[in-house]
Amino acid sequence: MKRGLVMKKFLLTSLLVLAMFLSLFPQKMIQASSYDSQVGLTLTGEQKEPKPSQNPPNVHKPQPIEDPNADDKVKQSGILPHTGDQSELLYPLCGAVLLTGLIAFWLLKRKKRKHSKAKVGAMLAVILAISLFPISEKVAAKSSTSSKADIYYASNFDSTNPVDPNDPGNEVVPHSDQPIMPGTPGPLSIDFASNIQFGKHEISGKTETYFAELTSVTVKKTGITKKVPNYVQVTDNRGTLSGYRLTVKQNGQLKSGSNVLKGAEIKFLNSTLKSAGSKKYPQSVNVIALDPNGDSSSDVIIAKFGTGPGTWVNAFGGTDAQARKSVQVVLPNETKKVAGNYTTSLTWELIDSPY
């Protein structure tokens, strides 16, 4: 009866320890993060309709999601270094005490054989002597000490600043006529995506291809403002090398009030990946044709297992000259065109799996 009670207590204690371990070390997973950028195109002509204001539409600027763990930093546990000598007799002594206790319990419990106190004491003395002094030469042969080192990593929920797509080692401040959405927080994040501006054009009855203006940025280190290729920037600070996938979706056709540019198609060309600190290149899609109805997303970057750690920029155009023709919108000649400022938005989504 007592033995069963002891087993029950042991099992209960084990379950409590397991529950405490699971509660103290929860598993966290980021499923996906999204980022919106704006697309604009202004058409002008000699129609009688009044021209809309050239001021950009008042677009609500989304606020970044605050994470309760946002102030967590990578930190050390505070016990580094931990050094000191340790007696070589400690473990033999513990083993001897445990072993003698078990043997004494066994001897005293036996009913068929009787052992005198003198015999039990002599046996215990021999066991203690053997345990404490197994090989005297080994104790005299050498002395040693040990030290311990550890480091504790916490999840990084800080945002990563945009960098120069031509020189990813330099941080920049992007500029746009449209509001720029802040980067998403967390160890797997979308840091920036260019707003796409196709500029102002006269209405034409022909099929026309218009190219997006380059992104204007100011380099923080030098204060120089310049034009760079349109780009999207992502960061993977999870440390797992488990991969991810970046997609983009057009949220409906270009519109100006009730007027819609039916048949217009937006394309991203000449994807070029760059990173300041990683050589484990993910894959990029060279030609990205967006679905104008917003029914499906298009892949932009695919980081398979073991690739894509750190910060990466996907610039559309390997050089500034190539970049000037790497983001385009095609308007077929049969598309009805009415003067106005046409806009839509793009949603960039970062998924924590490459599949």
DRENDO-436766 format. One record per residue (C-alpha): residue in one letter; x, y, z. Coordinates in pm, whole numbers, padded with zeros to 5 digits, always signed. Each point is the difference from the previous one (the first is absolute). Layout:
% residues N
aXYZ
...
//
This chain:
% residues 355
m+00000+00000+00000
k+00280+00239+00097
r+00196-00096-00313
g-00300+00091-00222
l-00035+00333+00178
v+00368+00077-00061
m-00038-00079-00372
k-00304+00227-00025
k+00193+00285+00162
f+00291-00054-00240
l-00225+00005-00308
l-00182+00312+00125
t+00329+00181+00058
s+00123-00095-00349
l-00317+00132-00162
l+00025+00327+00194
v+00363+00050-00110
l-00095-00071-00364
a-00290+00247+00017
m+00228+00270+00145
f+00256-00060-00276
l-00261+00031-00274
s-00150+00315+00153
l+00339+00170+00048
f+00116-00071-00355
p-00291+00069-00239
q+00051-00049-00372
k-00053+00309-00216
m-00079+00003-00371
i-00048+00284-00242
q-00235-00106-00276
a+00005+00299-00234
s+00043+00377-00015
s-00130+00240-00263
y+00093+00344-00132
d-00194+00232-00233
s+00150+00228-00265
q-00180+00244-00229
v-00023+00014-00380
g-00093+00316-00191
l-00047+00109-00362
t-00129+00336-00123
l-00156+00034-00347
t-00070+00338-00158
g-00175+00105-00316
e-00229+00256-00156
q-00322-00143+00135
k-00246+00245+00151
e+00004-00176+00329
p+00168+00216+00264
k+00345-00116+00087
p+00028-00133+00352
s+00238+00154+00246
q+00357-00106-00050
n+00035-00035+00375
p+00033-00364+00101
p-00305-00163+00155
n-00024+00006+00373
v+00099-00353+00085
h-00022-00126+00355
k+00340-00095+00128
p-00015-00337+00173
q+00165-00020+00336
p+00249-00273+00081
i-00122-00277+00226
e+00154+00032+00340
d+00128-00324+00142
p+00017-00045+00377
n+00344-00151-00043
a+00127+00288-00217
d+00250+00113+00266
d+00164-00341+00024
k+00365+00008-00102
v+00254-00272-00056
k+00156-00024+00342
q+00230-00207+00215
s-00125-00191+00303
g+00228+00178+00246
i+00187-00313+00114
l+00280+00029-00261
p+00269-00080+00088
h-00059-00253+00276
t+00323-00162+00114
g+00133-00183+00307
d+00160-00314+00130
q-00206-00305+00077
s+00105-00281+00229
e+00045-00335-00166
l-00133-00166+00316
l-00345+00156-00028
y-00148-00246-00249
p+00156-00316+00157
l-00125+00117+00340
c-00355+00050-00127
g+00013-00337-00175
a+00133-00169+00311
v-00268+00145+00224
l-00273-00100-00243
l+00144-00349-00052
t+00053-00073+00368
g-00348+00120+00082
l-00153-00231-00258
i+00204-00300+00116
a-00079+00070+00364
f-00370+00022-00081
w+00020-00332-00187
l+00187-00177+00277
l-00228+00120+00277
k-00314-00096-00196
r+00099-00360-00058
k-00188-00229+00230
k+00146-00337-00089
r+00356+00092+00097
k+00109+00187+00309
h+00301+00221-00002
s+00157+00141+00310
k+00061+00370+00036
a+00374-00070-00004
k-00016-00174-00338
v-00213+00276-00152
g+00235+00268+00135
a+00308-00175-00133
m-00153-00036-00348
l-00098+00365-00009
a+00353+00106+00103
v+00155-00204-00280
i-00241+00149-00260
l+00078+00354+00118
a+00374-00063-00017
i-00019-00139-00353
s-00224+00287-00120
l+00202+00283+00151
f+00346-00133-00088
p-00031-00198-00326
i+00346+00075-00144
s+00230+00213+00212
e+00251+00048-00283
k-00267+00170-00214
v-00059+00267+00262
a+00369+00081+00018
a+00064-00018-00375
k-00176+00319-00103
s-00219+00289+00105
s-00258+00172-00215
t-00260+00268+00003
s-00288+00085-00228
s-00189+00307-00107
k-00337+00044-00161
a-00123+00243-00264
d-00349+00062-00125
i-00205+00250-00197
y-00375+00051-00013
y-00180+00101-00320
a-00339+00170+00011
s-00230+00061-00296
n+00075+00328-00180
f-00312+00210-00054
d+00178+00319-00110
s-00063+00149-00344
t+00281+00012-00258
n+00059+00332-00176
p-00002+00022-00383
v+00339-00025-00168
d+00142+00115-00333
p-00083-00265-00265
n+00324+00088-00181
d+00207-00012+00321
p-00185-00203+00268
g+00255+00094+00266
n-00140+00355+00021
e-00332+00091+00158
v-00226+00244-00186
v-00314+00206+00051
p-00242-00053-00295
h-00213+00285-00136
s-00334-00017-00180
d-00299+00218-00087
q-00212-00277+00152
p+00019-00100+00368
i+00266-00263+00070
m-00107-00288+00220
p+00237-00088+00287
g+00168-00339-00008
t-00156-00295+00177
p+00152-00095+00338
g+00135-00341+00092
p+00285-00234-00089
l-00156-00067-00342
s-00097+00335-00149
i-00073+00209-00306
d+00206+00314+00055
f-00099+00207-00305
a-00167-00011-00341
s+00009+00286-00251
n-00311+00194-00086
i-00040-00028-00379
q-00059+00326-00187
f-00054-00020-00377
g-00015+00377-00039
k-00218+00226-00217
h-00077-00082-00366
e-00218+00127-00285
i-00285-00228-00102
s+00071-00200-00313
g-00204-00233-00223
k+00297-00234-00037
t+00130-00275+00224
e+00233+00175+00239
t+00262-00120+00248
y+00081+00233+00289
f+00299-00051+00232
a+00013+00073+00372
e+00215+00277+00140
l+00298-00106+00212
t-00017+00016+00380
s+00149+00307+00165
v+00209-00064+00313
t+00234+00192+00228
v+00309-00187+00121
k+00022+00043+00379
k+00378-00017+00011
t+00067+00274-00257
g-00330+00190-00018
i+00002-00034-00381
t-00340-00037-00170
k-00007-00212-00314
k-00216-00223-00220
v+00025-00379+00037
p-00186-00295-00155
n-00343-00083+00135
y+00042-00283+00249
v-00139-00210+00282
q+00202-00086+00311
v-00042-00294+00238
t+00186-00119+00312
d+00024-00346+00155
n+00149+00017+00350
r-00160-00323+00127
g+00329-00191-00014
t-00173-00322-00108
l+00083+00011-00374
s-00343-00156-00054
g-00078+00215-00307
y-00283+00232-00100
r-00197+00125-00299
l-00079+00359-00104
t-00305+00063-00220
v-00171+00307-00143
k-00363+00055-00093
q-00169+00286-00184
n-00311+00113+00184
g-00222+00063-00301
q+00039+00186-00326
l+00120+00360-00032
k-00297+00228+00073
s-00086+00368-00001
g-00338+00040+00164
s-00238-00218-00202
n+00239-00022-00298
v+00204-00320-00033
l+00296-00071-00228
k-00122-00343-00109
g+00272-00216-00151
a+00290+00194+00152
e+00280-00232+00115
i+00280+00075+00248
k+00331-00186-00027
f+00320-00015+00205
l+00313-00103-00194
n+00371-00068+00058
s-00010-00103+00366
t+00345+00041+00159
l+00077-00127+00351
k+00263+00165+00221
s+00107-00032+00364
a+00268+00169+00208
g+00069-00294+00228
s-00114-00329-00154
k+00109-00220-00290
k-00278-00257+00038
y-00203+00127-00294
p-00373-00071-00018
q-00178-00020-00337
s-00171+00295-00166
v-00257+00007-00279
n+00132+00194-00300
v-00335+00087-00163
i-00303+00070+00221
a-00334+00070-00171
l-00269+00108+00247
d-00360-00116-00009
p-00197+00326-00046
n-00310-00152+00162
g+00185-00088+00318
d-00111-00364-00009
s+00351-00144+00034
s+00342+00090+00137
s+00333-00016-00183
d+00325-00133+00145
v+00285+00250+00039
i+00263-00174+00218
i+00021-00367+00097
a+00252-00085+00273
k+00036-00376+00029
f+00132-00167+00314
g+00351+00127+00080
t-00025+00320-00207
g-00104+00363+00046
p+00123+00088+00353
g+00046+00364+00092
t-00116+00300-00204
w-00059-00026-00377
v-00111+00255-00258
n-00170-00103-00323
a+00061+00287-00240
f-00185+00013-00330
g+00294+00073-00227
g+00367-00082+00046
t+00106+00353-00096
d-00173+00337+00013
a-00029+00000-00380
q-00165-00344-00002
a-00216+00093+00299
r-00161+00286-00194
k-00179-00259-00216
s-00043-00282+00251
v-00339+00096+00150
q-00264+00064-00265
v-00371+00022-00069
v-00141-00086-00344
l-00323+00168-00116
p-00153-00172-00307
n-00141+00223-00273
e-00352-00136+00064
t+00007+00114+00364
k-00238+00290+00063
k+00204+00290+00134
v-00145+00298+00183
a+00215+00277+00147
g+00064-00055+00368
n+00236-00116+00271
y-00018-00381+00006
t+00114-00192+00305
t+00009-00346+00154
s+00206-00167+00271
l+00228-00302+00028
t+00012-00239+00296
w+00337-00165+00066
e-00026-00308+00221
l+00285-00186+00169
i-00080-00361+00095
d+00223-00199+00235
s+00018-00299-00233
p+00145-00031-00351
y-00287-00229-00106
//
